[in-house]
Amino acid sequence: MPGGQPGHATTAADGEPAARPRPPRPGTVPTGNAEVDAQLRRLDDADHLAVSGHLDVYEDVHRGLRSTLTALDQHDPGS
């Protein structure tokens, strides 16, 4: 039941929910770690994808952050 019926979301031609204006997402504040900062900037890629593609970006960023943080733990001079 596409289009204007009260209580029903409208959908785009591709079946995705129709785009709604979004509040601006806060910018990424640099962490000082180039690898972490690169992963966080990847989150901007999700802004240009249909909602169905967001999970792939989030999972990729999560994997990258885990890998980077694991590597930091292995090279921690305090251990």
Residue pairs with C-beta under 8 A, 6 or more apart in sequence:
1 8
2 8
2 10
2 11
3 10
4 10
9 17
9 18
10 17
10 18
11 17
11 18
12 18
12 19
14 50
16 50
16 51
16 52
17 51
25 47
28 37
28 40
28 41
28 43
28 44
30 37
31 37
31 40
33 68
33 72
35 64
35 68
36 65
36 68
36 69
38 64
39 61
39 64
39 65
39 68
40 61
42 57
42 60
42 61
42 64
43 57
43 58
43 61
45 57
46 53
46 54
46 57
46 58
49 57
